[in-house]
Amino acid sequence: MNTMTVSDFKAHALKTINRVNTEHQMIVLTKWGSPVAELRPFQSKNEHPVPGKLAAALVDEQDIVTPFGDEDWDAAQ
């Protein structure tokens, strides 16, 4: 985690913001050694869900309503 004092940030704000944007790393701003703020790269959030985005994460269990067959029932007991 990168840290920077508030006074250094004030002196080099534009350069620091450009560095955070290009390196995609967060910087913690400190004042008297205590963290006071985080400067992190912007991440846009999709407002609308994307259809099928989680399709690969789902597992198809076939028929979950029909009871066990005889061989499966004996094994499940």
N, CA and C of each residue as an Amber inpcrd file, in Angstrom:
protein
   231
   0.8510000  -1.1750000   0.0000000   0.0000000   0.0000000   0.0000000
   0.8940000   1.2350000   0.0000000   0.6460000   2.1300000  -0.9390000
   1.3970000   3.3820000  -1.0270000   0.7700000   4.4150000  -0.1040000
   1.6130000   5.1600000   0.5760000   1.1260000   6.2390000   1.4340000
   1.7840000   7.5480000   1.0150000   1.1040000   8.6360000   1.3300000
   1.6060000   9.9690000   1.0180000   1.0110000  10.9380000   2.0200000
   1.8060000  11.8870000   2.4560000   1.2790000  12.8880000   3.3850000
   0.3550000  13.8440000   2.6290000  -0.5360000  14.4490000   3.3700000
  -1.4870000  15.3870000   2.7700000  -0.7550000  16.5790000   2.1710000
   0.2890000  17.0490000   2.8290000   1.0360000  18.1990000   2.3020000
   1.7570000  17.8470000   0.9980000   2.2930000  16.6170000   0.8770000
   2.9000000  16.1950000  -0.3860000   1.8420000  16.0650000  -1.4770000
   0.6860000  15.5590000  -1.1050000  -0.3960000  15.4420000  -2.0840000
  -0.8250000  16.8180000  -2.5780000  -0.8960000  17.7630000  -1.6590000
  -1.2970000  19.1210000  -2.0390000  -0.3120000  19.7140000  -3.0410000
   0.9680000  19.4350000  -2.8580000   1.9900000  19.9830000  -3.7410000
   2.0210000  19.2660000  -5.0940000   1.6610000  17.9890000  -5.1250000
   1.7870000  17.1850000  -6.3410000   0.4700000  16.4860000  -6.7030000
  -0.6420000  17.1650000  -6.5320000  -1.9520000  16.5300000  -6.7020000
  -2.1740000  16.0000000  -8.1140000  -1.9470000  16.8000000  -9.1360000
  -2.2190000  16.3590000 -10.4980000  -1.3310000  15.1920000 -10.9060000
  -0.0670000  15.2400000 -10.5370000   0.8520000  14.1450000 -10.8610000
   0.4360000  12.8730000 -10.1310000   0.0140000  13.0080000  -8.8850000
  -0.4160000  11.8500000  -8.0920000  -1.6900000  11.2350000  -8.6640000
  -2.6400000  12.0540000  -9.0520000  -3.8870000  11.5580000  -9.6340000
  -3.6030000  10.8220000 -10.9380000  -2.7180000  11.3610000 -11.7600000
  -2.3550000  10.6780000 -13.0060000  -1.6650000   9.3510000 -12.7280000
  -0.8340000   9.2890000 -11.6970000  -0.1500000   8.0440000 -11.3460000
  -1.1490000   6.9820000 -10.8690000  -2.1100000   7.3970000 -10.0560000
  -3.1350000   6.4550000  -9.5940000  -3.9420000   5.9370000 -10.7740000
  -4.2360000   6.8040000 -11.7250000  -5.0160000   6.4090000 -12.8960000
  -4.2430000   5.4350000 -13.7880000  -2.9650000   5.6440000 -13.9850000
  -2.1980000   4.7840000 -14.8880000  -1.7580000   3.4950000 -14.2190000
  -1.3720000   3.5360000 -12.9460000  -0.8800000   2.3420000 -12.2520000
  -1.9900000   1.5200000 -11.6100000  -3.1890000   2.0910000 -11.4920000
  -4.3440000   1.4100000 -10.8900000  -4.0230000   0.9060000  -9.4830000
  -3.3750000   1.7530000  -8.6920000  -3.0740000   1.4140000  -7.3060000
  -3.5970000   2.5090000  -6.3910000  -4.0430000   2.0950000  -5.2150000
  -4.5950000   3.0160000  -4.2340000  -3.4640000   3.7130000  -3.4760000
  -3.6880000   4.9580000  -3.1000000  -2.7560000   5.7020000  -2.2490000
  -3.5120000   6.1640000  -1.0160000  -2.9360000   5.9360000   0.1490000
  -3.5230000   6.3790000   1.4100000  -2.8710000   7.6990000   1.7940000
  -3.6950000   8.7030000   2.0170000  -3.1970000  10.0130000   2.4300000
  -3.1710000  10.0750000   3.9510000  -2.0470000  10.5370000   4.4970000
  -1.8800000  10.5800000   5.9500000  -1.6650000  12.0170000   6.4170000
  -2.0670000  12.2460000   7.6540000  -1.8410000  13.5410000   8.3040000
  -1.3330000  13.2430000   9.7070000  -0.1470000  13.6950000   9.9950000
   0.5150000  13.4260000  11.2640000   0.6450000  11.9140000  11.5160000
   0.8610000  11.1670000  10.4420000   1.0710000   9.7330000  10.5550000
  -0.1900000   8.8860000  10.6080000  -1.3370000   9.5110000  10.6610000
  -2.6060000   8.7710000  10.7100000  -3.3010000   8.8470000   9.3540000
  -3.8440000   7.7360000   8.8680000  -4.5470000   7.7820000   7.5840000
  -5.8270000   8.6120000   7.6820000  -6.0330000   9.4620000   6.6690000
  -7.2270000  10.3170000   6.6550000  -8.0680000  10.1340000   5.4040000
  -7.4730000   9.6250000   4.3170000  -8.2320000   9.4660000   3.0690000
  -7.5520000   8.4320000   2.1820000  -8.3410000   7.9020000   1.2500000
  -7.8260000   6.9800000   0.2480000  -8.0640000   7.5810000  -1.1310000
  -7.0640000   7.4870000  -1.9740000  -7.1960000   7.8990000  -3.3630000
  -7.0520000   6.6430000  -4.2000000  -8.1390000   6.2580000  -4.8790000
  -8.1310000   5.0100000  -5.6420000  -8.6230000   5.2690000  -7.0520000
  -8.2340000   4.4050000  -7.9990000  -8.7010000   4.6050000  -9.3750000
 -10.2090000   4.4060000  -9.4870000 -10.8040000   5.1290000 -10.3980000
 -12.2470000   5.0560000 -10.6130000 -12.5920000   3.7480000 -11.2900000
 -13.6540000   3.0880000 -10.8040000 -14.1730000   1.8790000 -11.4220000
 -15.6480000   2.0920000 -11.6940000 -16.0070000   2.1000000 -12.9570000
 -17.4060000   2.3250000 -13.2810000 -18.2210000   1.0860000 -12.9420000
 -19.4310000   1.3100000 -12.4870000 -20.3430000   0.2290000 -12.1560000
 -21.4210000   0.1740000 -13.2230000 -21.6640000  -1.0210000 -13.7410000
 -22.7240000  -1.1740000 -14.7340000 -24.0670000  -0.9910000 -14.0390000
 -24.8320000  -0.0310000 -14.4970000 -26.1370000   0.2350000 -13.9080000
 -27.1510000  -0.8240000 -14.3180000 -26.9700000  -1.3950000 -15.4950000
 -27.9110000  -2.3790000 -16.0040000 -27.2530000  -3.7530000 -15.9720000
 -27.9630000  -4.7700000 -15.4880000 -27.3900000  -6.1160000 -15.4750000
 -27.1680000  -6.6360000 -16.8940000 -26.1000000  -7.3940000 -17.0530000
 -25.7680000  -7.9660000 -18.3520000 -26.3590000  -9.3720000 -18.4130000
 -27.2640000  -9.6430000 -19.3550000 -27.8610000 -10.9730000 -19.4380000
 -26.8130000 -12.0360000 -19.7570000 -26.8720000 -13.1420000 -19.0400000
 -25.9720000 -14.2530000 -19.2920000 -24.5890000 -14.1150000 -18.6890000
 -24.3390000 -13.0910000 -17.9020000 -23.0090000 -12.8630000 -17.3560000
 -22.5920000 -13.9910000 -16.4140000 -23.5280000 -14.5410000 -15.6510000
 -23.2120000 -15.6080000 -14.7040000 -23.5780000 -16.9910000 -15.2260000
 -23.8660000 -17.1130000 -16.5150000 -24.3110000 -18.3950000 -17.0570000
 -23.2700000 -19.4860000 -16.8650000 -21.9890000 -19.1690000 -16.9700000
 -20.9410000 -20.1750000 -16.8230000 -20.7560000 -20.5830000 -15.3580000
 -21.2270000 -19.7850000 -14.4260000 -21.0520000 -20.0850000 -13.0060000
 -22.1370000 -21.0170000 -12.4700000 -23.2140000 -21.2030000 -13.2180000
 -24.3140000 -22.0320000 -12.7500000 -24.0580000 -23.5090000 -13.0450000
 -24.5390000 -24.3680000 -12.1550000 -24.4040000 -25.8120000 -12.3180000
 -25.7900000 -26.3850000 -12.5830000 -25.9100000 -27.1830000 -13.6260000
 -27.1910000 -27.8040000 -13.9730000 -27.2900000 -29.1390000 -13.2570000
 -28.2240000 -29.2680000 -12.3400000 -28.3930000 -30.4870000 -11.5440000
 -29.4700000 -31.4010000 -12.1060000 -29.8700000 -31.1740000 -13.3180000
 -30.9120000 -31.9690000 -13.9780000 -32.2260000 -31.8440000 -13.2090000
 -32.8140000 -32.9690000 -12.7920000 -34.1160000 -32.9760000 -12.1390000
 -33.9190000 -33.0760000 -10.6290000 -34.2660000 -32.0250000  -9.8930000
 -34.0920000 -32.0510000  -8.4340000 -35.4020000 -32.3410000  -7.7100000
 -36.5040000 -32.5320000  -8.4570000 -37.8010000 -32.7480000  -7.8410000
 -38.1200000 -34.2310000  -7.7110000 -37.7440000 -35.0280000  -8.6940000
 -38.0420000 -36.4600000  -8.6820000 -37.2740000 -37.1340000  -7.5500000
 -37.9290000 -38.0470000  -6.8110000 -37.2350000 -38.7210000  -5.7110000
 -36.0900000 -39.5950000  -6.2190000 -35.2230000 -39.9920000  -5.2730000
 -34.1060000 -40.8690000  -5.6080000 -34.6080000 -42.1720000  -6.2070000
 -33.7840000 -42.7710000  -7.0590000 -34.0620000 -44.1260000  -7.5160000
 -33.7230000 -45.0890000  -6.3880000 -34.0220000 -46.3420000  -6.5500000
 -33.7830000 -47.3300000  -5.4860000 -32.3070000 -47.4130000  -5.1090000
 -31.4180000 -47.4540000  -6.1000000 -29.9930000 -47.5810000  -5.7860000
 -29.4610000 -46.3200000  -5.1150000 -29.9370000 -45.1490000  -5.5350000
 -29.4990000 -43.9050000  -4.9220000 -30.0750000 -43.7510000  -3.5160000
 -31.2870000 -44.2110000  -3.2890000 -31.9130000 -44.1190000  -1.9740000
 -31.1690000 -44.9500000  -0.9530000 -30.7430000 -46.1620000  -1.3400000
 -29.9850000 -47.0040000  -0.4100000 -28.6560000 -46.3510000  -0.0610000
 -28.0170000 -45.7050000  -1.0210000 -26.7380000 -45.0710000  -0.7620000
 -26.9160000 -43.8220000   0.1000000 -28.0610000 -43.1420000  -0.0040000
 -28.2780000 -41.9140000   0.7300000 -28.6640000 -42.1500000   2.1900000
 -29.0610000 -43.3790000   2.5460000 -29.4940000 -43.6380000   3.9200000
 -28.3480000 -43.7530000   4.8730000
